[in-house]
Amino acid sequence: MKRFAAIALLVSVLAPASAFAVDGDKAAYMGGTLTGIKEKSEGVLSTGDPAKAVFTVKKAAPVEIPYASIESLEYGQKAGRRVAVAVLVSPLALFSKKRNHYLTITYKDAAGAEQAGVFELGKDVVRTTLTVLELRSKKKIEFQDEEAQKAMGGGTKSKKPSESWTPDF
């Protein structure tokens, strides 16, 4: 029992906070200008309503973001190592990566003030959430990098062959 407690303490000290990702079907508010919600609060970002997205957290009022008021959507990823898994299971786990999926929504609230929220999305809801937000808000998603664009099926920009290029037949 003492050995387990020592390992748990070691993991909590050595593992960065980002090593513990949000559940696959949830979202977490990571920061921004939204009032009434603490940073790193885990909840649900629902896009089921045809007029607004709603972020719901326990012990806080839901935040409603009307699709018509969204000014921009930005998506990016951050890859990290599975430190906690490596310490507890196997050093080989150090070679595996996990991805954190971040969505930034900027919009105007009912008073006309600009608001922004950065959300970490669970891996099971990323594609659906981004697709629905893009369609209903009529705003194109801006990708932070090529990796994020590839992950969402955007691929890379195709390169035109040079004029000296000839196909091999």
Secondary structure, DSSP 8 states (H G I E B T S, - for coil): -HHHHHHHHHHHHHS-GGGS---TT-EEEEEES-SS--TTEEEEEE--SSSEEEEEETTS--EEEEGGGEEEEEEEEEEEE-HHHHHHT-GGGGG-EEEEEEEEEEEE-TTS-EEEEEEEE-TTTHHHHHHHHHHHHT--EEESSHHHHHHTT---------TT-----
